[in-house]
Each structure stands twice: as C-alpha cells, then as structure tokens.
Amino acid sequence: MKTVFGRRSLLKGAGALAGAASVGLPSLALAQAGPIRIGITNALSGPNAVFGEANVIGQRLVVAAYNRSGGVLGRQVELVVRDDRAQAAAGTAIAREFAGSGIEFLAGGGASTVAIAYCGLVQELKLLYICSTPGMAITHEAFNRNVFRFNPNAYSLFGAQGRALAERYPNVLKWGAITPDYAFGHDAARVFSNTVRQYHPKRASKEFDVAKPVVVSGTQMDFRPQINSLMNSDIEGLFIGMPGAPGISFFQQARAVGLDKKLKVMGETSGDVALIALGKDMPNNVWSPVFWPYEREPVKSNKISQQMLADYAVTTGKRFPNGHVLRGSIGLRGLLEGIKKAKTTDVPSVIAALEDISFESEIGPYTVRKADHAGMATLFVGNYNRVETEPFITLKEVRTVPEISVIETPSPGKEYIQ
C-alpha cells in the first residue's frame, strides 16, 4: 500500500511519538530490549520549515530502512519529533524534555542559533547530538565532544562555490553579496567573498573588486530597496545568502525587475530547495551547493541513494526530492552506524565509535575527522537552469570537490578566522 505523508502528517506523527515517549518503561532490561529512541528537533513551522520538513523526511526514511532490516543491535529505532521553530529557547526546552524522558540521542536543530545552544547544553544533559547546520561555530568556538556534524560547514560549502565561480567566470570582475544578519549568513558571505578574491584569475586587475556584503534582517521579506541599489550598481556576480522563504522572495522580486538578466551569474546557499520552490519563476544561471545529485554519477549508481530515492517516491508520492532530504538522512545514518560499531547505546561508547568511523552513504564514502568531529564526504557545486517541465530546474553543470581538499584546519574551542 502506498503511504503518503506531508507537513501535516509529520507534525501529527511528532505528537503521537511524543505521547509514546512520555510513558516510562518499567525496568532497565525492558528499556534495553525496547526501541532506540532518537529526539529530533527542527523548524516545522515558520520561514525555515521548508528545510526542517525535508530533513525530517530524510530522517524518517533512513530509520524505516534500518527497521526493515531488523533495526540496530536487534532493536527497532523510534524518532520523537518536535518543532523547535528555529528558536534557541524552544530548542533548549525540547532538549531538556528529551533528556528527562530518557532519550540519549538528539539530532536536527537546523538553525545555527539552536545548534549553538545545543552545543552548550548536551554535556550537561548527557546527550549525543548529531548536527546538520553549516554554521562555523559548531566545530570551532562552540565545539563539544558530545556533538558531531554530518554535513559540510560554511567554509567547505561556500569556499568550494566561491572557487568554482571565480575560476568559471574570469570575466566577471565586480562581485557582491547580500546576506542575513545572523551567524550562518555572515559566515557564508565572508567565505564566498574571500574565496573569490583568492582564486579569481584576474584578482590583480585594477578593475577587479569584491564589494562589502549588503546585510539585511534575518526575517526580511521585502528586498526592493536592496534590489534597486543592485540594479544601479556595477556588480556582475552576486552571492545570495538568505536561505528559505526570504531567499525565495528575493529571487521573485529580483526577477520581476530584471536583476537576473543584468547579472552574469548568481550563487546561493539553499541548494535546490529554493529553486524547486520557485518553479517556473526560477532564474537561469544560478550556482548552488548540490546536496543530493541523485541524477548524476557517481551518485546515480549508488545503491543506497537509489533505495532512498525509491523510498521517497513511495512514501511521499513525489518524484523530485530536494537535497535537504539527504542533509537530514545522512546524520541519522552516521549515528546508527556509530551505534552498530559501538555495539551498545552507551553514549560515551558511541562517541568513541563515531570519532573513528567510516561508512557508505548516499553520496559515497563518509568519514569523521576526530579532531573536531567534522564529517567529510564529496562536495558538489552545480549550475541550475530553468526548464519547462517539472521540477522546472535542471543541472547544467556539476563540479565535484573532495571535501578534505577544501575543509579548514581544525581548531576546536577556538573561533575560526579566515
């Protein structure tokens, strides 16, 4: 039978699981024989919900696949899902609730503010936290031994993108950026701009310039003043740092006045999620991280990816997942592989196992750097263009970058300054 779930059923499922989680198990023996419970928080409402919902779908798909194969350590895996609304206070309260109900594993917290709050909390609560946000602080000044990041950080993502665009467009000499006023936005714009400066073949030219980023509110949705200013500037290449609904609004407003035609190239942060949401309104020649290039080799032939794609279609009734489904799934896969390797759910033992883990993922081999708990795989940077058939976007060009070649030197406990 075909099962379909969307946003409403995700939230309904979260409530049902939460109710189940509140029932105490009568003994330690029963707890060890019962399901392995993992607490999930993400933005399931508000402007970041498009990311959070995709993450949760990926997490559910991974858990379903493991459970079909007998679970982990002979136990089924159960997700307890909550909406943190991308707010640190809400996320903190949920994490404390999880710990109080006996949950020892936490994943999600897609917003940098929530993830950083968790970094300061999980040792106290004796939780192991699997993080998916690219904010730089997670593996630097906010580093915590109970935290692992199973997704690329801003340095890797936007360093790879900045280098690809600088080398691919040598005749674009005037670069700019627009970014939201929070940690992720500042990290992304800074890394992208610095990498363009470093790798542009004409960086010594007097005509070459990278303008100071335009900073906007993190919740801003009307960008007409900034777009008018960009229309009147000499900027030829633009990096757009607003993820989610603000980024979608920016693209729609920019296209309405022809900014996309004025610019020679645009880069953005969200992967295909914003571009799929734009549909027929998507502009041409947009470069972005490609989190799950399931139609391109070598990922196309990856058996784990093929199964995930098939499960996505059966479960959701849709054919074209956005890449944030993978960003949710890959961390859960890493955690479950860590539990398997440790042969126990004891948190210190799983931490030790994850510090020296390598496993096969949907995008190929995945490893963790012990020094700062940064997960590493292959990065993909893609050139998206508009087509007339669903999902209305196509990958015209994909560049592959081994993450180990662009990731920064580890400095856990210290702020990273490029």
N, C-alpha and C positions, 0 to 999 in steps of 0.2 A: 504494500500500500504506500502510496506517495504521501509524505508528510511535509507540510509547508509551514514555516514559521517566519515571522517578520518582527517588526519592532514591538507590536502589542504582545505577541506570544512570548517574546524574550522577557519582557517585564513581568508577564504573568508567571512564567516559569521561575523567574527570580523569586517572586513572592512565595510560590509553592515550596521551593527549595529552602527558603528562609524558614518557613514553618517547620519543615522537617528537621532543620538544623537545631531548632530550639528544644527538641526532645532529647533529653540526656540518655546515654547508653548505660546500662546497669552495671557493667563491670569492665575492667581493663581488657580481659580476654575477649569480650564481645566487641569492644572498640577495635582491637587488633584484627578481628575477623570481619568487621563491617567495612563500609566503603571508605576509601581515602577521600576526604573532603578537602576541596580547594576553594578558598574565598576569592571571588572575582569582583573587582570594582572597576567601573569605567563610566564615562559620561553617556548615559542612555536617554538624556533629555538635554535641551539647550543646543547651542550652535555647534558643539563638538560631538553631538550624538551620531552623526554620520560615520565618525571614526569608531566610537565606542561600540556601536551596534555591530559593525563589521568585525571588530576584534572579538566580540563575544561569539559571533557565529563561528569564527575560526577556532576558538577555544572549544566550543561545543562539538565541532566536527572531529577534532583530534581526540577528545575524550570518548566520543562514540566509537571511533575506530579502534582505540585501545580496548574498550569494553567488549566489542565484538570478538576480539581475540583473547578474551579471558581476563582482561583488566591488567593490573600491575601487582606483582607479588601475589597473584591469585585473588586479588580484591578488585571490586569494581571502583571506578572513580566517579565522584559526585561533585558537581560545581554548585556553589552557593553564590548567586549573582546579586549585586547591589548597584544602584545608580549613585555615583559619587558627585554627579553634576559638574565635574571638573573643578570642584571646590575642596581646598585642603581641609577645612573644618569638617565637612561632610565625610570625606575620606578617612580622616582620623577617627571619627566616631564609629565608622563601619569597621575599621581595623580592630578597634578595641572590642567591638561586639563579637567579631570573629574569634579573637583570642579567648574571650570569655566563654564561648561555646565550644572550645576545644579544637578549633581549626588551627593548624600549624603552618599552612601554606597559603600565600597571598599572591595574586597576580593581577596585572592591569594597571590602574592608575595612570591612564594615558596622558593626562595633563601634567606638565612639568611641576606645577605647584603641588599637586597631590603626591607625585612620585618623590619629591624632595622631602615632603612631610613624612612619608613612609620611611625614608632613609634614616630619619632621626628617631623613629619610633619602634622599628621592628626588633631591635635587640632587646629593648625593654620588654616587649610582648613575646619574645622568643619565637618570632615568626621568620620564615624564609620567604623573601619577596622576589618575585620574578617581574622585572620592569620592562616596559616596551617603549618608553619615551626617549627621544633622541637628545634631550637636554644634557649639556656637557657636565653639569654639576654632579650627576648621578655617579659617575666613575672618577670624580675628582674631589672637590671640597666636601661633598655630601657622602663620600664613599663609606660603605658599611659592609662588613664581612657577610652579613645576612642578606645582601642584595646582589642579584645578578641581572645584567641587561642582555637580553637575547634579541636585540635589534641594533642596527648601526646608529651611532651618535651623530650629532650635527656636524662634527669635524669630518667624519668619513663621508656622510651623505652629500654635504654641500661643498666639501673640498673636491670630491670627485666630479660633482656637477660644474663647479667653477672652472676646474681644469679642462673638462671636456668642452665647455662653451668657449673658453679663451682660445683653445687650440683649433676648434672647429670654425670659429668666426674671426679670423685675423683682421678683417677689415672693419669690424665693429670696434670703434675706438672710444666711444663715450658710453660708460656703463653707470647704472644707477640701481637702487634698491628701495623697496617700500616694505616696512616690517612692523609688526605689532609690538607694543611696549611691554613685553614680558620676556623671561629668560630664553625660551626657545627662539623667539623671533630675533632677539639681539644676537644670539649665537649663530643662527643660520645666516643672517645678513653679513655679519662680520667675517665668518669663514668663507662664504662665497666671494665677497669683495676682495679679501686678502689673497685668495687663490687666483682670481682673475688677474690681479696685479702681479703675482708671482710668475704665472705661466703664459701670459699673453705675449705672442711673438713680437709685437710692436710696443712693448711696455716702455722702451727707451724713447719713443717718439714724443715730441712736444705736444702733439695732438691727442695723445692717449690720456684718459682720465677716468677715474672711478669716483663718482660723487658720494658724498656723505649720505647714508641711508635716510630716507624720509620715515619718521616714526609716527605711528597712528595708535589710537586706543585699541586695546585688545578686543573690545566689543563693538568697534565701529563698523557700520554697515553702509554708510553713505560716503563714498570716496570722490565725489565730483570735484571738490576743490583741489585735491591732490592730482586727479587725472587731468584737470585743466592745466595745472602747473607743468605736468609732464608733457602735455601736448605742445606747450610753448617752450620747452627746453630743447637742448641738442642731444639728449640721451637717445641712443640707438638700441641698447640692450638693457633689459630690465629684469631684476630678480624680485619676485613677489613672495613675501614671507608669511602672508596670512593664510593659515590652514582653515579648512572647514567652510562654514557659511560665509564668513567675511571674505575669504578668497573667491568664492563663487560670485558674490556680489560685485567684487572688484572687476572680475573678468566680464561680467554682464554689462556693467557701466562703462568699462573701457571700450568694449566692442561697439556700444551704442554710439560713441563719438569718434570711432575710428582709430583709437590708440593702437590697437593690434596691427593695423596696417601701417602706421607711422613707424613702429618699432621693427627692427630687423629680426630680433629674437627675444623670447621671454623664457625665464626659468621660474620654477615654482616649487613648493615644498611638499604638497599633499600626496604626490603620486597620482594615480589615475582617478582617485575618488572624486576630486573636484571636477575633473574633465568629463567623467561619465555623467555626473550630476548636471553639467551644463548641456549635455546632449547636442542638439543642433546649433546651440549658441556658442559652442566651443570655438575659440580662435585657432588659427593654424600656427605651426612652428613654435610649440611650447615644449620645453625640456623639463624633465622631472625625474626624481627617483622612480625606478620601476621595482616595486617590492615583490611582485609575483608575475614574471613574464612567462605565463603558462603556455603561450602560443609560440614561444621562441626556444630554440635549442641553446643550451643543453637541458633546460627545464622541461621542455615539451615532452621529452622521452623519460623524464624522471618518474619512476613508478609511484613514489609517494605523492608527488604532485598530481599525477593522473588520477589516483584514487581520491585525493582531496577534491579535485575538480568535479569528479563524478558524484561524490557525496554532496557537494554543494548544490549541484543541479537537482538531485533527488529531494534534498531537504528543503530547499527554498523555492523550487520551481523556476529558478532563474538560470541563465546560461553564462552570464558575464560577471563574475565576482570582481570587486575592486581589490587592490593589493593589500588593504588593511585587514582583510580576512587572514592573509598569511602572517601579518605582523602580530595578530592575536594567537595564531596557531603555533608558531614556531617556539615561543617561550614555553607554552604548555608542553610541547613535545620534549623540549630540553629538560624541564622539570621531571616529567615522567621517566625519561631515560636516566636522569640522575638518581631517582628513587630505585629504579631497576638495578643500576650499578651498585648503589649502596646496599641493596638487599634488605632495606629497612626504611621506615618513615621517620626514624630518629633525625631531628633537624641537624645537629652537628655532623652526623654521618653523611647526610645528603649534601650539605655544604662542601664537605671534603671531596665527595664524589664529583660534584659539579666543577670544582676547581681544576680538575684534571680530566675533563670529558671531551669526547669527540663522537659525533653521531651523524647519521644520514638524515637530512632534512628535505623539505620540498624543493629547495634550491641547491641541493648538493651537500658536500661535507660541511659540518658546522663544528667549531671548536670554541673553547672559552680560554681567555688569557687569565692565568691565575693571579697576576699582579693586581689587576683592578676589576676582575670579574666581567670583562667586556667580551661578549660573544662576537665571533667573526665568521664570515662566510664570503660569498661573492657579491659584489655590488653591481647593479645595473642602472645605467643612466639612459633614458630614452627620449626620442623626439616624437611627440604626439602630433597628429594632424587630424583634421575633421574628414569624415566620410558620410555618405548619405544613408547608410544602413545601420541598424542597432549593433553595437552600443554607440555609434556615431563617432568613434575615435579609432585610430589605427596607429600602431607603432611603425613609423617610417624608418627609424634607425635606432639601434641599441648598442651602447658601448659597455663592455664588461670590464670591471676593475676588481682585482683581488683586494679584499678589504685590508689585509695585512700590509699592502703596499701604500695605503693612504692613512691608516689609523695613526693617531698621535702617540707619542711616548707616554707610558703610564705614569701618573703622579697621584695615586690615591691619597686623599686627605688634603690635597693642595689645589687651589684654583688653577685651571689651565688658562694661560695667557699666550695667545698666538703672536 
